Amino acid sequence: MSCPKLPKDTDARIGVRRNPKNPDRKEKIFGYNLVLSTSVELHLKIELPVALTNIAGNAEEGSQLIPNKEQIHNHHQCQVHIDIADAKYDITTNYEYIRAKGSIPIIDYNPRNEDLSKQALQSRGYDQKGWPFAPCGLLTRPNGFDKKHQRLTFCCFKQCLKLKHKALKDLHTRYDIAHCPHIHNQTGFTKHMYVKEHPRLVNEIPRGTKRYDTFKKLRPASERSNSTMKEDLKILDKPRILNAQRANILAQIAAIILLLKRAFSFIVRTTWLC
């Protein structure tokens, strides 16, 4: 029996992706999902594919970070210093695995069903970036990471003394600054945020800082790799495959060609500099 509407590839599944023409919209697509890890070598100015996993379109992409990391540690004699990923990989096990390997996770935080209203944040004691509030209600600021105790230190740095008259008057209506027990401390109010208590939110490099955002900007390297294989090399642009095994082979071929293309481009570029 043959049905024209029945797909011949029985391993592929329907997944969801962002619309290429409108990133704010999502669309359904039938096929596979290639999860590619890219190594960004800043000192060499080169981006190389180092691990990949091919899954069905409806499979959980966030759980593929560890399999890719295992490939890197098994086949590459190098130490990864920072792992960058989007919110799909915001899973506690991913953070634990990355830190156990001596790396720092830079993963977009997914608030899921958290109440992020101003009142709810004040009630729990810290904002959406994991920065605690001082007793007066002002937001504290990062003051270093203690690697031994795995905790971030936040201080208010006596911001109340630097407020303008109107803001100071408004603050005084809800908190008596004159009797603040922390006003005589050098850095004012101090609060520790432990990684073990908030493994997803609290990070070695504090979220919301300039340094964190600098590392986060390196994530488009993975998008460039995907775009090169699909649009430039045309290998993954609507490929005709019939099962998962052939999809895996095609994915490996695409990664190998991308690796060779960028490696030889680096050699040519370096040769011209000599």
C-alpha beads as a LAMMPS data file, in Angstrom:
LAMMPS data file: protein, C-alpha beads

274 atoms
273 bonds

1 atom types
1 bond types

-500.0 500.0 xlo xhi
-500.0 500.0 ylo yhi
-500.0 500.0 zlo zhi

Masses

1 110.0

Atoms # bond

1 1 1 0.000 0.000 0.000
2 1 1 1.309 3.422 -0.898
3 1 1 0.011 6.788 0.327
4 1 1 1.309 10.029 -1.245
5 1 1 0.857 11.845 2.080
6 1 1 2.773 9.276 4.134
7 1 1 6.453 10.286 4.540
8 1 1 8.960 7.747 3.279
9 1 1 11.416 8.669 6.041
10 1 1 9.974 6.957 9.120
11 1 1 12.806 8.122 11.438
12 1 1 12.265 11.855 10.960
13 1 1 9.801 13.779 13.115
14 1 1 8.033 17.136 13.149
15 1 1 9.962 19.760 15.086
16 1 1 9.738 23.505 15.654
17 1 1 12.153 26.179 14.486
18 1 1 12.188 29.947 14.099
19 1 1 10.962 31.279 10.790
20 1 1 14.034 32.344 8.750
21 1 1 12.164 35.379 7.399
22 1 1 10.617 36.340 10.748
23 1 1 12.667 35.269 13.807
24 1 1 9.815 36.269 16.143
25 1 1 7.589 33.537 14.722
26 1 1 7.962 29.760 14.979
27 1 1 7.089 27.181 12.344
28 1 1 6.803 23.402 12.190
29 1 1 9.284 21.471 10.082
30 1 1 9.644 17.767 9.302
31 1 1 13.119 16.273 9.494
32 1 1 16.140 16.151 11.773
33 1 1 17.953 18.516 14.104
34 1 1 21.734 18.795 13.884
35 1 1 23.274 19.889 17.190
36 1 1 26.739 21.267 16.383
37 1 1 29.383 22.446 18.860
38 1 1 31.779 25.112 17.608
39 1 1 35.147 25.926 19.147
40 1 1 35.931 29.646 19.102
41 1 1 39.691 30.272 19.184
42 1 1 39.909 33.992 19.897
43 1 1 43.696 34.267 19.661
44 1 1 43.681 32.574 16.237
45 1 1 40.436 34.206 15.071
46 1 1 39.024 30.905 13.857
47 1 1 35.808 28.964 14.532
48 1 1 35.949 25.190 14.089
49 1 1 33.271 22.473 14.419
50 1 1 34.382 19.999 17.089
51 1 1 31.336 17.826 17.913
52 1 1 27.899 17.038 16.544
53 1 1 24.830 14.978 17.322
54 1 1 21.971 14.350 14.913
55 1 1 18.513 13.871 16.442
56 1 1 14.929 13.656 15.221
57 1 1 13.077 16.927 14.761
58 1 1 10.961 16.513 17.898
59 1 1 13.776 15.309 20.201
60 1 1 14.939 17.362 23.192
61 1 1 17.853 19.475 21.986
62 1 1 18.855 20.726 25.422
63 1 1 19.869 17.244 26.592
64 1 1 22.411 16.893 23.755
65 1 1 24.975 19.220 25.313
66 1 1 26.544 16.453 27.405
67 1 1 26.895 13.957 24.485
68 1 1 28.634 16.668 22.457
69 1 1 30.879 17.535 25.381
70 1 1 31.782 13.863 25.750
71 1 1 32.868 13.802 22.108
72 1 1 35.104 16.820 22.702
73 1 1 36.772 15.336 25.789
74 1 1 37.241 11.943 24.135
75 1 1 38.756 13.182 20.867
76 1 1 40.337 16.569 21.594
77 1 1 43.223 17.066 23.989
78 1 1 42.192 20.501 25.180
79 1 1 40.600 22.219 28.144
80 1 1 37.366 24.080 27.484
81 1 1 37.276 27.266 29.548
82 1 1 33.784 28.613 28.775
83 1 1 30.671 26.896 27.393
84 1 1 28.151 29.196 25.719
85 1 1 24.599 28.109 24.867
86 1 1 21.078 29.484 24.521
87 1 1 18.066 28.958 26.794
88 1 1 17.269 25.508 25.355
89 1 1 20.269 24.173 27.296
90 1 1 19.236 25.784 30.609
91 1 1 19.101 22.463 32.474
92 1 1 20.631 21.825 35.902
93 1 1 22.477 18.683 34.752
94 1 1 24.206 20.703 32.008
95 1 1 25.502 23.228 34.550
96 1 1 26.737 20.474 36.854
97 1 1 28.513 18.643 34.020
98 1 1 30.178 21.797 32.672
99 1 1 31.450 22.840 36.097
100 1 1 32.666 19.319 36.862
101 1 1 34.849 19.566 33.729
102 1 1 36.433 22.809 34.946
103 1 1 34.558 25.111 32.599
104 1 1 32.239 28.091 33.172
105 1 1 28.674 27.926 31.815
106 1 1 27.333 30.950 29.937
107 1 1 23.777 29.770 29.272
108 1 1 20.751 32.018 28.771
109 1 1 18.449 31.717 31.768
110 1 1 14.935 30.450 31.090
111 1 1 12.579 31.812 33.795
112 1 1 9.883 29.323 32.773
113 1 1 6.872 30.006 35.046
114 1 1 8.610 32.309 37.526
115 1 1 6.757 35.415 38.683
116 1 1 9.016 38.301 37.638
117 1 1 6.813 41.139 38.842
118 1 1 8.499 43.816 40.947
119 1 1 6.630 42.761 44.076
120 1 1 7.512 39.083 43.623
121 1 1 11.203 39.873 43.074
122 1 1 11.317 42.070 46.178
123 1 1 9.615 39.333 48.175
124 1 1 12.078 36.586 47.181
125 1 1 15.063 38.891 47.721
126 1 1 16.825 38.918 44.335
127 1 1 16.049 40.018 40.780
128 1 1 15.872 38.027 37.510
129 1 1 19.691 38.121 37.158
130 1 1 20.281 36.775 40.672
131 1 1 21.339 40.122 42.167
132 1 1 20.070 40.474 45.784
133 1 1 18.234 43.493 47.143
134 1 1 19.616 45.415 50.109
135 1 1 17.309 45.896 53.143
136 1 1 16.503 49.390 51.851
137 1 1 15.279 47.952 48.543
138 1 1 18.198 49.097 46.412
139 1 1 19.771 46.494 44.141
140 1 1 23.240 45.314 45.182
141 1 1 26.143 44.898 42.774
142 1 1 28.634 42.045 42.206
143 1 1 31.863 42.180 44.203
144 1 1 33.747 39.059 43.081
145 1 1 33.442 35.282 42.990
146 1 1 34.805 33.062 45.754
147 1 1 35.998 29.915 43.963
148 1 1 36.721 28.034 47.196
149 1 1 33.197 28.437 48.577
150 1 1 31.546 28.651 45.133
151 1 1 29.663 31.841 45.853
152 1 1 29.161 35.325 44.467
153 1 1 29.464 38.314 46.769
154 1 1 27.144 41.279 46.323
155 1 1 27.427 44.651 48.063
156 1 1 25.261 47.765 48.058
157 1 1 28.376 50.029 48.163
158 1 1 26.261 52.591 50.069
159 1 1 24.439 53.753 46.941
160 1 1 21.985 55.649 49.127
161 1 1 24.652 58.275 49.884
162 1 1 24.997 59.038 46.169
163 1 1 21.301 59.415 45.365
164 1 1 19.816 62.693 44.235
165 1 1 17.533 64.587 46.599
166 1 1 14.240 63.345 45.117
167 1 1 15.335 59.703 45.002
168 1 1 16.787 59.939 48.521
169 1 1 13.553 61.412 49.842
170 1 1 11.537 58.626 48.232
171 1 1 13.864 55.988 49.730
172 1 1 13.597 57.555 53.180
173 1 1 9.817 57.133 53.156
174 1 1 10.198 53.318 53.214
175 1 1 13.532 52.878 55.007
176 1 1 15.308 54.769 57.787
177 1 1 18.761 55.269 56.295
178 1 1 20.075 57.010 59.423
179 1 1 19.666 53.807 61.439
180 1 1 20.926 51.403 58.763
181 1 1 23.261 48.886 60.487
182 1 1 25.368 48.569 57.314
183 1 1 26.078 52.253 56.721
184 1 1 29.399 52.129 58.594
185 1 1 30.757 49.158 56.631
186 1 1 33.221 49.935 53.863
187 1 1 31.081 48.273 51.188
188 1 1 27.743 48.627 52.974
189 1 1 25.323 45.698 52.966
190 1 1 26.858 42.355 51.863
191 1 1 25.085 39.229 50.629
192 1 1 26.460 35.889 49.374
193 1 1 24.716 33.930 46.613
194 1 1 25.819 30.274 46.485
195 1 1 26.016 28.256 43.272
196 1 1 24.712 25.117 45.028
197 1 1 21.528 26.967 46.053
198 1 1 20.889 28.481 42.608
199 1 1 22.933 26.392 40.121
200 1 1 21.155 27.794 37.053
201 1 1 20.863 31.454 38.025
202 1 1 24.046 32.172 39.991
203 1 1 27.096 32.077 37.755
204 1 1 30.851 32.391 38.199
205 1 1 30.657 35.363 35.853
206 1 1 27.641 37.332 37.158
207 1 1 24.713 37.636 34.792
208 1 1 24.046 41.168 33.625
209 1 1 27.657 42.314 33.896
210 1 1 29.664 43.702 30.994
211 1 1 32.034 40.718 31.096
212 1 1 29.139 38.249 30.924
213 1 1 27.626 40.065 27.936
214 1 1 31.029 40.093 26.195
215 1 1 31.268 36.298 26.338
216 1 1 27.606 35.929 25.425
217 1 1 28.238 37.796 22.156
218 1 1 30.418 34.882 20.993
219 1 1 27.399 32.573 20.709
220 1 1 26.558 33.608 17.092
221 1 1 29.611 31.540 16.074
222 1 1 27.343 28.473 16.157
223 1 1 24.785 30.265 13.995
224 1 1 27.493 31.094 11.471
225 1 1 28.498 27.434 11.325
226 1 1 24.914 26.347 10.706
227 1 1 24.435 29.033 8.076
228 1 1 27.636 28.058 6.244
229 1 1 26.667 24.388 5.994
230 1 1 23.151 25.198 4.892
231 1 1 23.358 28.334 2.759
232 1 1 26.960 28.597 1.569
233 1 1 27.915 24.945 1.120
234 1 1 24.301 23.923 0.353
235 1 1 24.853 20.529 2.025
236 1 1 22.003 20.813 4.519
237 1 1 19.697 22.875 2.317
238 1 1 16.671 20.546 1.911
239 1 1 18.718 17.330 1.634
240 1 1 17.079 14.183 0.281
241 1 1 17.550 11.464 2.901
242 1 1 15.476 8.418 3.819
243 1 1 16.473 7.443 7.353
244 1 1 18.403 8.453 10.453
245 1 1 21.561 6.588 9.401
246 1 1 21.862 8.553 6.160
247 1 1 21.044 11.760 8.017
248 1 1 23.907 11.036 10.433
249 1 1 26.323 10.398 7.549
250 1 1 25.301 13.624 5.816
251 1 1 25.738 15.567 9.051
252 1 1 29.254 14.172 9.532
253 1 1 30.155 15.020 5.917
254 1 1 28.877 18.568 6.364
255 1 1 30.941 19.053 9.539
256 1 1 34.090 17.618 7.904
257 1 1 33.751 19.900 4.870
258 1 1 33.158 22.903 7.121
259 1 1 36.233 22.000 9.163
260 1 1 38.407 21.655 6.031
261 1 1 37.082 24.879 4.526
262 1 1 37.842 26.935 7.611
263 1 1 41.176 25.212 8.297
264 1 1 42.452 25.815 4.758
265 1 1 41.121 29.373 4.814
266 1 1 43.107 29.929 8.009
267 1 1 46.245 28.487 6.383
268 1 1 45.846 30.720 3.328
269 1 1 45.200 33.787 5.462
270 1 1 48.234 33.054 7.646
271 1 1 50.423 32.424 4.595
272 1 1 49.552 35.809 3.156
273 1 1 50.704 37.428 6.392
274 1 1 54.171 35.873 6.134

Bonds

1 1 1 2
2 1 2 3
3 1 3 4
4 1 4 5
5 1 5 6
6 1 6 7
7 1 7 8
8 1 8 9
9 1 9 10
10 1 10 11
11 1 11 12
12 1 12 13
13 1 13 14
14 1 14 15
15 1 15 16
16 1 16 17
17 1 17 18
18 1 18 19
19 1 19 20
20 1 20 21
21 1 21 22
22 1 22 23
23 1 23 24
24 1 24 25
25 1 25 26
26 1 26 27
27 1 27 28
28 1 28 29
29 1 29 30
30 1 30 31
31 1 31 32
32 1 32 33
33 1 33 34
34 1 34 35
35 1 35 36
36 1 36 37
37 1 37 38
38 1 38 39
39 1 39 40
40 1 40 41
41 1 41 42
42 1 42 43
43 1 43 44
44 1 44 45
45 1 45 46
46 1 46 47
47 1 47 48
48 1 48 49
49 1 49 50
50 1 50 51
51 1 51 52
52 1 52 53
53 1 53 54
54 1 54 55
55 1 55 56
56 1 56 57
57 1 57 58
58 1 58 59
59 1 59 60
60 1 60 61
61 1 61 62
62 1 62 63
63 1 63 64
64 1 64 65
65 1 65 66
66 1 66 67
67 1 67 68
68 1 68 69
69 1 69 70
70 1 70 71
71 1 71 72
72 1 72 73
73 1 73 74
74 1 74 75
75 1 75 76
76 1 76 77
77 1 77 78
78 1 78 79
79 1 79 80
80 1 80 81
81 1 81 82
82 1 82 83
83 1 83 84
84 1 84 85
85 1 85 86
86 1 86 87
87 1 87 88
88 1 88 89
89 1 89 90
90 1 90 91
91 1 91 92
92 1 92 93
93 1 93 94
94 1 94 95
95 1 95 96
96 1 96 97
97 1 97 98
98 1 98 99
99 1 99 100
100 1 100 101
101 1 101 102
102 1 102 103
103 1 103 104
104 1 104 105
105 1 105 106
106 1 106 107
107 1 107 108
108 1 108 109
109 1 109 110
110 1 110 111
111 1 111 112
112 1 112 113
113 1 113 114
114 1 114 115
115 1 115 116
116 1 116 117
117 1 117 118
118 1 118 119
119 1 119 120
120 1 120 121
121 1 121 122
122 1 122 123
123 1 123 124
124 1 124 125
125 1 125 126
126 1 126 127
127 1 127 128
128 1 128 129
129 1 129 130
130 1 130 131
131 1 131 132
132 1 132 133
133 1 133 134
134 1 134 135
135 1 135 136
136 1 136 137
137 1 137 138
138 1 138 139
139 1 139 140
140 1 140 141
141 1 141 142
142 1 142 143
143 1 143 144
144 1 144 145
145 1 145 146
146 1 146 147
147 1 147 148
148 1 148 149
149 1 149 150
150 1 150 151
151 1 151 152
152 1 152 153
153 1 153 154
154 1 154 155
155 1 155 156
156 1 156 157
157 1 157 158
158 1 158 159
159 1 159 160
160 1 160 161
161 1 161 162
162 1 162 163
163 1 163 164
164 1 164 165
165 1 165 166
166 1 166 167
167 1 167 168
168 1 168 169
169 1 169 170
170 1 170 171
171 1 171 172
172 1 172 173
173 1 173 174
174 1 174 175
175 1 175 176
176 1 176 177
177 1 177 178
178 1 178 179
179 1 179 180
180 1 180 181
181 1 181 182
182 1 182 183
183 1 183 184
184 1 184 185
185 1 185 186
186 1 186 187
187 1 187 188
188 1 188 189
189 1 189 190
190 1 190 191
191 1 191 192
192 1 192 193
193 1 193 194
194 1 194 195
195 1 195 196
196 1 196 197
197 1 197 198
198 1 198 199
199 1 199 200
200 1 200 201
201 1 201 202
202 1 202 203
203 1 203 204
204 1 204 205
205 1 205 206
206 1 206 207
207 1 207 208
208 1 208 209
209 1 209 210
210 1 210 211
211 1 211 212
212 1 212 213
213 1 213 214
214 1 214 215
215 1 215 216
216 1 216 217
217 1 217 218
218 1 218 219
219 1 219 220
220 1 220 221
221 1 221 222
222 1 222 223
223 1 223 224
224 1 224 225
225 1 225 226
226 1 226 227
227 1 227 228
228 1 228 229
229 1 229 230
230 1 230 231
231 1 231 232
232 1 232 233
233 1 233 234
234 1 234 235
235 1 235 236
236 1 236 237
237 1 237 238
238 1 238 239
239 1 239 240
240 1 240 241
241 1 241 242
242 1 242 243
243 1 243 244
244 1 244 245
245 1 245 246
246 1 246 247
247 1 247 248
248 1 248 249
249 1 249 250
250 1 250 251
251 1 251 252
252 1 252 253
253 1 253 254
254 1 254 255
255 1 255 256
256 1 256 257
257 1 257 258
258 1 258 259
259 1 259 260
260 1 260 261
261 1 261 262
262 1 262 263
263 1 263 264
264 1 264 265
265 1 265 266
266 1 266 267
267 1 267 268
268 1 268 269
269 1 269 270
270 1 270 271
271 1 271 272
272 1 272 273
273 1 273 274
